[in-house]
Amino acid sequence: MELNWNKLDVKLSASTKKTIHEMGFERMTPVQAACIPLLLKNKDVAAEAVTGSGKTLAFIIPMLELLQNRSETLKRHEVGGIIISPTRELATQTSRVLAYFLHHVEHITQMLLIGGNSVSADVDCFKAKGANILIATPGRLEDLLMRKCDINLPAAVKSLELLVLDEADRLLDLGFEKTLTTILQYLPRQRRTGLFSATQTKDVVQLVRAGLRNPVFVTIHEKCHNKSIDTRSDEVDLSTPSTLANYYTVCKPEEKLATLVGFLRSQGSHQKFMLFFSTCACVEYFAAVLKVLLAEFQVFAIHGRMKGTRCKDFDSFQKAKSGVLICTDVMGRGVDIRDVNWVIQYDPPKSAAAFVHRCGRTARIGNQGSALVMLLPTEDAYVDFIYRNQKVHLVEMETPLPAADTLSCVRSIQLKDRAVMDKALRAFTSHIHAYSRYECNVILRLKDLNFGTLATGFGLLKLPKMPELQGKDVSDFEEVHIDFNSIPYMDRQRERIRQEKLKIYKKTGIWPKSDQKSKRRSCRQTEPWSLSKQHRMERKSKRDRRKIKKQQQQDSGRSKCKRKRNLCQEDIDELAKDIALIKKLKRRKISQEEFDDQFDAKNRENSCESSE
């Protein structure tokens, strides 16, 4: 397919051509060459393309052309285009790209509607200035559409020409299916819809059926250095960009952090890195220690639970020429940050598709980039798993030389500030919980982890109290033998409150809580995630069985009232023994294995008696 802008079979306006030239895009990408003509020819489009393939311009350009070619110019409060993004970072990025084009377009305005900003401020801004294009996250857009007293957004969207669902698979992964359904009910049916994603999952296909009319499926295949376009196909063939070099390294758990520090120092502080962790707590902790260990680097941190500084750190990293961004998968999709040299995955992601999305933060739009995943010796089968699942070939990198005295430095940071010690314990606990939820749990198994060396690699001063560690060999971990109550908070107010509670604790032996709610929470016995999941499944199974039984009773004409069952004394005694055995298990007086052995032995005795 011809990728020259001048060879496009639809005519673009002079303002659009001027902006494209100023932005330095000399040629179209395949997804742009396929989608722009289709949308301008009144087609609904469902596009699937590898990450970093230029999907943003593929819907911004046709949206602007449709609005400029209208027979009647949009009024100030008439909305002609809506772009829905899964995260505020991606929405902000799209808004900035659109702003470049609007510099040369008169009478078309845009408005950014995302979480983190005041709803009332958004309402006042729209009432005062209006907007012709809305770029929004799903929750905020749904909120404004459902408001009736202070804003009439449903009336404004009656002029809608084009709806775009950007990173549609991510929208569904984040649980926005019901929100999107609500939004679609407010929008006119006579519109064009563009759905853009990196993968066409079953959920995405269902969304296509609900929101698009006779769509054209566009799939961009990228293998080696050749790109091919397939319209009318819903086949998924996801891969990483051909300009991306993928590496892996295997390192011991106790040396993993030191190896990371050594690698970053060897690459130099003049480069730009994105460092992915599996949980928000890990981002909080490792950001705190890496800011000290990598004093010569600019270190930024972003995760989904951040509120105040999230947008600020994102903007700062985008503008920075170098630095390290420590983040979760909230930054793993769609976000386009220029000149990222390395993507480092400290933890393998929860799914194979997420691996590809993370890597796609570098090597954008034909640029060169590198990605590195750090694996433990028990995780080396992950290399073959990624190749078989995503056709991504990982090349082994010689393990970088670990930085000296890394762990001793990390421990000294915690000894100076109790807040960092708390973060370390939360990070380790959250990492263990996340590890038990992996999609490829046949390869990444919790039971294969050496908890002692893993805790050493986290630089912990002591092990946290968690059910997963009970009965495990943690002899490889060497705890710091100090009075942990002597470690202070650097924050004076937190330290003052802690000292007051410490005095009460020394007198009474009970640590005071701020309220009854926290007291009840602290008394509640914790349980492993895997066990809680099993309990949920058992409860669901019981509910399903009750529903089936009730339906069978109704079908057979039986009474809704339960029939009384006559139990003999022997049955009652047997039931009492079962209850006592279950109570022993819950109070941890016996192990799960002992419970299973006793219960199975009792069942065998009963079966023998019944056979006799």
Phi, psi and omega in degrees: 000141181289128183251011178279131182301325182288342181267004180296135186279010170235151184273132176258151180289160181296323181295321179293315179298321181296318180294318179300319179294318180294327180280351174084020178269093185285329181228155177283155168271161182303321181292327177290318180296330181275319190275322184301311179296322182296315180294324179284347176259025175064035177255144168278139187232133170244105188252135176237124181212152180299153182298141181080023185259007176088035182290333184299311179292337181294339175245337178291316182297309178296329178296314179294320180296320180295319181289325180285334183269005178297147178292327177244130180293138179296138174282173188299322183257018176261128183261119180256344181215140177228131176239120181254124181241150183287331183230158180293329179295316180292321178297317179297318179298315179298320179298322180291321177296316179298325181300326177301317182287325183287346176299330184252010181240126178267153172069011174237126182237163179229163177215138180260123181239101183222161175293159183096337175260159180290133178296317181297325178294320177297319179297312181297321181294317181292322180293325183279317188249332185072181178191145178261339177230128178251128173246117192216157166272154189300316184297317181291320179295318178299317180301313183289327178292328183274351177283133182242336187279320188248350179208142180244067182292325177304326177289326182291330184273006178293341179266014186299128177262318186217128172251133179238128172254101183273139184050057186299322179295325177290323176303319181285323178299326181276002174084029182265016184300312180294322179297316179296322177299318178296317180298316182299332180292335180272347187264149179293146180286330180278076180215166170261147182229133175241128180242119186238132180203168177269341179221143176257085180278176179297322179295322178294319179299321177296321178294323177300315181296327183279324189249349183241149180250116180045059186287155170265124178272127179242121179238126180258117177262135176229113179228129186054240181249011182253138179244138177228151182242134178232107172267153184073033179225139175246022180283137180264125178219071188278140177205175176269161179301149183290341180271007182260129175262120184257127180233161170219156175220147180248125181220155180293148182299324181286347181249004188295312180295317179296324177294319178299314180298317179297320180294314181298318179295323180292329179283331177100149183282359180276354182261171182245126184236146167241124186245115186261135173237165187276337185224161177296321181296323177295321177298315180301313185289308185291333174295320181296318184278326181289334175296334177271316182292328181246063184298333182278354180257152165275124184243126179240158181220136178216131170212171190293339182267358177288143181245290190292312190263003186299308180294324181296314179293323178297314178297319182296319180290324178299319183281337183290145177278340179207168179141178181236122175257117178263124190206169172260191181289359174297337177256012186271355185227130166074336184289127183252104178248124186291147169060036172282118184277320185226137165249120181246125178255100181292324175241141172299144181287170185288340180218161180293323179296322179296329176301314181295318181295319178299311181301329183289000176286347174241174183057049182274140175049050174084357179283160179279148178197165181225150179225142182226130173247132183261119185244152173273162179303330179281356184249012187294339177290348179297331180299312179291325179299315180294322180294316181290325186274320186238002180059035178254120181268121179259132179260132182288132176257140176299131185303122179299153180290122181298143178288136184290147174060024181295310185291323177295325177292320179297318179294323179294327176297319180291324180294336179273333184220115181297332180299322179289323177297318177299318179296322180297316180294318178294322180295315180297315180298314181294326178296318178297316179297317180294325182296329182282353183253012184296144176297319180263059185287356173285330181265312181262088186255135181297324184290344179277347183286142170266101187295330180293309179290329178295317178296324177296318179296331176282349181074027183293148173275329178209163179276141177285161176271108181212144185301328183297338182270349182293129180079004180267150177277110180242029182293340179285350180265131179251108183283148177281124184267088178218171172277107185293341176290348180276350180282122185266164167274138175288333174288118188296321181293316178296322180291323178296316179295320180295320180296322177297318179291326180295323177297317179295320181297319181293330180279318188256339185080004180238129179281121183290145178252157183288329179205173182293328181297314180292329178294316178296323180294322181288331180281342182290132182285130179278159178216154180299152180299320181298322180289320179295324176295319178299319179296319179297317179295323178294318179296319178296320179297320179296319179297318180297319180295321178296320179297316180296317181296318179297319179295321178295321178296318179294320180294326181273359177080015180284159180289151178288336180291139181284138177282141178285137179250133179271118180255135176278168183297327180295320178294320180296316179298320180296319178296321179296322178296320179298316180297317180298321179294319178294320178298320178299320179295316181295325179276005177063027175281336173229157180275170178298322180295317178297320179299314181298318181297313181293320182293317179294321179297318180294321179294323178294322177298317180297319181293325179292318179298319181293326180288328178290000000 
